[in-house]
Amino acid sequence: MAAENNAALINQGVNKGGTGLNSQLGNKLILVVAAAAVVAVMVVFWLWSQQPDYRVLFSNYTDKDGGAIVAELEKMNVPYKFSDSGTAILVPASQVHQARLKLASDGLPKGGNIGFEILENQKFGVSQFVEQVNFQRALEGELERSIQSIGAVETARIHLAIPKASVFVRDQQSPTASVLLNLRAGRSLDAQQVGAVVHLVASSVPNLPAANVTVVDQNGNLLSDTSKKMGANNLDPTQLKYIDDIQQSIIKRVESIITPIVGAKNVRAEASAEIDFSSLEQAAEIYKPNQKPDDAAIRSLQSNESLTSNGGAATGVPGALSNQPPPNATAPITTPAGAAPGATAEAAPVNNQKNTTTNFEVDKTVRYSQQGMGGIKRLNVAVVVNNMPVVDKKGKVTYRPLTAAEKTQINDLAMQAMGFNKERGDALTVVNSSFAGEPEEIIPEVPMWKNPETIEYGKDALRFIVGIVVLLLIYKRALSPMLRKLTAPSPKLLNAPGDEDAVVNLSGAEGQAQLAAVAGSNSNLAAAKQLAKDNPRMVASVVANWTSGNE
């Protein structure tokens, strides 16, 4: 009777041991699932700690371009996000350039301007008016894209007014254009750049003169006002720029010729140029004094000669008597004083008259001179030279004043470089003085915790450290105990007497309870041992029933 009770007790413990084995398998499955969940959490947290740095891909885009860009990024499987203000699209820093090139090949962003691509989707049967409007829209869009390529221009709007063509010459009208420029912050366009925009538009539209192009900025300032080039002080900005260019050119020439002598940053020069912008046209007619008669050229010569003589001439009525030769001369009793001997009193003196008029060429010079504007009236140049640097044997640099010969040499070089003209009234002043050292700018040291780079590095390091610490805690507190339980060997079962392979599972709370029930009293345990010794076949049968899953 005791043997049967002991056998029943052993059989009951073995059955409960099988139930404990099934419970152990379920616990192991739960541990495997929990370990997998912990590993997944660790992987997710590690990926979060290694989150890529995002950079700006495009900013200040239109809504239409933004939608097209986002669609293309989704096709390219490129992660993206928007900035806090919503005005920029951010992508990982390692994919910024690749994404830009890919989007540029697709024509994105388009900038909201419609170009000649509008003509690619023309519908069949559209009217001529619609075709003309589409062509004008395409032309405006292309011009807007061209003007937006200028660095200072952010956006541009162009309105073209193209009149309808007419067969009558008197009814033909020239087209006009209006350009609205939205300049970038802190940027402006000079007169030359505005003129370039005007000529760009005028050259792109047939029969459009440059005077019919109006350029306005976002502040309403008229940039293309060609009717008022002069300001209130009658100064043309181009003239002021011309003066500044001449002065800068003189300064550069003077400094470049003196720098090799005294060293870099040891010479300073300033120039003041007086420019004559007046335009002079002069005509002069000059007569030189009369030249010597021998050297003068005769223009005309007029000579007039007359002869009158009464002595010995025939007088009276013409005839035989009047043609008679004179009678023989007779000596007079008295001879007038001064009369020639043998002269008669009746003889009269002979009168001869000769007139000559000579006209010489007059020396005449006619000169026409025209002086162009922009001539230099006077130059004033001031040069300051630092003391000459001297390096001793130890490498220490000291400075000494310039000698008289060095000053003369520098003065002569500066005169040649500036184009000194004494007759013009140019002035040059060269001064040797010690330069005052530039005060060092004291930049306050920014604390390390306020430095933006340090803050970024600190954020990355903190995120990495937090990730490592959390992963270690999860591993120590959750994953490691689960792995130990999964890899721990199964606890030993009660060996049945006479059969080493027949064991009873004693792991877990139920196994311990069964062991306590079996070993509840020393007498029962001793009885069970005795039963195993006396009747090993029965114990083996109980173990066989347990292994086969029967009660």
Secondary structure, 3 states (H helix, E strand, C coil): CHHHHHHHHHHHHHHHHHHHHHHHHHHHHHHHHHHHHHHHHHHHHHHHHCCCCEEEEEECCCHHHHHHHHHHHHHCCCCCEECCCCCEEEEEHHHHHHHHHHHHHCCCCCCCCCCHHHHHHCCCCCCHHHHHHHHHHHHHHHHHHHHHCCCCEEEEEEEEECCCCCCCHHHCCCCEEEEEEEECCCCCCCHHHHHHHHHHHHHHCCCCCHHHEEEEECCCCECCCCCCCCCCCCCCHHHHHHHHHHHHHHHHHHHHHHHHHHCCCCEEEEEEEEEECCCEEEEEEEECCCCCCCCCCEEEEEEEEEEEECCCCCCCCCCCCCCCCCCCCCCCCCCCCCCCCCCCCCCCCEEEEEEEEEEECCCEEEEEEEECCCEEEEEEEEEEECCEEEECCCCCEEEECCCHHHHHHHHHHHHHHHCCCCCCCCEEEEEECCCCCCCCCCCCCCCHHHCHHHHHHHHHHHHHHHHHHHHHHHHHHHHHHHHHHHHCCCCCCEEECCEEEEEECCCHHHHHHHHHHHCCCHHHHHHHHHHHHHCHHHHHHHHHHHHCCCC
